[in-house]
Amino acid sequence: WAPGQVIVAFESDGMAQWESAYNAGIGSNGLTSARHDVFSGIYKKKYPETFDGQLSEEVVYSGSSLVNDSLEYDHPFAGKGSTSVGKAVLSPTRTYLPLAVQMTREFGSRIKGMIHCSGGGQTKILHFLPPGIQVIKEDMFPINPLFSLIQKQSQTPSHEMYRVFNMGHRLEVMVDENLAPQLIAMAKENHIVARVIGHLTTGQEHRLVIHAGGEQLIYN
């Protein structure tokens, strides 16, 4: 990893070439939080076995959505359509293995690093930063329909949303800038949208800065 390298990000929602239906992109992270934030309180009495009885009443099924409510999407590869909120929350975790194998076989050591934005969401990269390197993410993907719904119903601050959820992309690859267009094109062949979302820079402080929705979010 070195200052000046860029971060190519690969979206978490859509319909990759190996998927047969729209994937809402949650990736199994923050799943407990998501279902309580989104689903209606009617499920408290109906399915008490689905949550810990010691949880505070305020955080159990505190949303307004029903499992069969519709979630609309409009995606370059999945097209325009809808799925149920229940199916969206339970979207299978997308594997990036076919694409990762293709990238590493073709570009080898030119791939300087890979981060899977699972536990820790967009802050996962902080666990792997070498000394003297900071991360700036200044061109994030738009928030996809499921994460928009979660944030709207839970009123969770953006700083926490980006720490818990992937918020639009779940794979990051660090490369020299001149390689980025080839990775983006390779992703497109696999029906995955990719883009340069940020870069590495110098800095003594262990820090990640995310620019999203008009906010500057800082993590150490």
N, C-alpha and C positions, 0 to 999 in steps of 0.2 A: 504494500500500500504506500502511496506517495502523494504529496500535494500536487494538485493539477489533474489527477485522475477523476473521471466522472462516474456517476452511479447510474447505470441503466436499470430501470425497474420494469417488472413484468406484472401486468394486472392480475387481480385475484378473481374478478367476476367475468362473465361472458360464457363462451362455449368453445373450449380448446378442441383441436382436431380429434382428440381421443375421448371427448365427452359427448353425450347424446342428448343433453338437455341444458338449459340455462343454469349456470352455477352462480349463486349470489355472492360467493367469495368470502364467507365468514371464516372458513378454514379451521373450524373447531376451537378457535381461541376466543375466550370471553363468552363461551356458549351459555354458561349458567347465568351470567349477567344479562346477556342479550334476551333470553327467554323471559326473565322476570321484568326486564325493562319494557318489553314489547307486548306481552300477552295480558289479556284482561283478567281482572280479579275474579271473574266467575270460575276460573280454574282452581282457585284456592279450595273451595268447598267440593268441587267436583272431583279433583284429583289430589287429595292431600298427601298421597304417597310420593308425589313428584318433587317435594321440597323438604328441607330440614325444618321440623316443627319448632326449633329453637330460634329460627330467623325472625327478625323484627317484622311485624305485620306490614310496615310501610314499604318494605323492599320485596315482598312476595307478590308476583304477578301484578305489578303496579301500572302496566300499560293499558291500552284500550283495544288492541287488535285481537281478533279471533283467529284461530288456526287457519280457517278457510278464507279469510279476507284476501283480497287481491293485491299483489305488489307489481306495479308496472315497471317495465324496463325497455330500453332502446339501446341496442348494442351493435357495433359494426359486424360482428360475426354471429351473434345469437339472433339478430334481427329485433323487430319491435314486437312485444308481446307482454304476457303477464304470467305470474306464477302465484301460488298461495304463500302467505307469510310463513305458514308452517313449513312448507318445503324449502323456502329461502333460508330460514334459520337452520334447517337440517341439511343444507347443501353439503355434499361430500367434500372432504378436503382435497383440493386439486393437487395432483402430482405434477411436478415440473420435470420429472426424470427424463422423459423422451427428449425434451428441449435441452436439458442440462448435458446429457450425453452427447447430443449433436454439437453443442457449443464447445465442450471440452475436447472432443475429437478433432474438430476443425481448427480450433485456435489455441489449444494447449496452454502453455505458460503465459500467453498473452492475457488470459483471464487471471486477474490479480487477486480476486476474492469473491466469495459468494455468501450472501446472508439470506437465510430463510426467516421472514418476519413472522415468526410464530410467537412463542412466549415473550411478551414484551412489546408486541406490535412494532410500531415504527422506531422504537428505542432499542430494539435488539442489537443493532449495529454497535451500540456503546460498549457492549461486552467484548468486542474484538478490536477496538481502536489501538493501534500502536502509539507509543509516546510521541508527543509533538504533532499529532494529527487531530483535526476537528472535522466535523461533517456539517455541510450546509445542504439542506433539501429545500430548494426554492421553486420547484415547478412540479408540485405533486399532482397526481391524478385527481380529477373531480371526485367528490365523495359519491360512491355508488348508491343505488336505491335502498339497499338494506341498511347500510350504516347511517344514511340520512334518516331513515325511519327510527332507528335506535336512538340517535341523538335527539331527534324531535320529541319523542315520547318520554325519554328519560331526563331531558334537559341537562345532560352531562356536559361539562365544559370541554372544549376542544383539547386542552392539554391532557386530560384524562382519556379521552377517546383515542388519541393517537398513541397513548402509552399501552392501552389494552387491546385495541383492534388494529388490523393491518390498514384499514381505511382506504383500500383501493389497489394496493399491490402487495404481494407476498414473497417475491423473489427480487433480490438486488444483486447486481454484478458490477464489480469495480474493474474498470479498464481504462486504458489510455483513450483519449477523446476520439482519435481517428478510427478506432475499432467499433465505436458505438453504432454507426449506421448499419454495419453488417449484422450486429446482434439484433437490432430492431427489425431488419428485413427477415432474418431467420425466424424471429418470433411470429411475424406476420404470416409466414408460410405455415406455421402451426396454429393459426387462428388465435393468436394471443397479441394483444396490443402492448407495445413496449415504448418507452420514451426515456430520455435523459431527465432525471428528476433532481439531480444535485451533483455535488462535487466534494472532493477532499481538499482541505486547506491546512496551513500550518497554524499552530496554536498551542500554548503551554497548558491551557486548561482543558480537561477532559469534557468535551461539550458537543452537543448536537443542537442545531437550530433548524426548525421547520417553519417555513412560511406557508400558511394555508388559510384560506377564507379571510384574508385581510389581517390575520393575526400572526405574530411572531412567537413561536413556542420554543422555549429553551429547556433542555434537559442536560443534566450532568451525571 
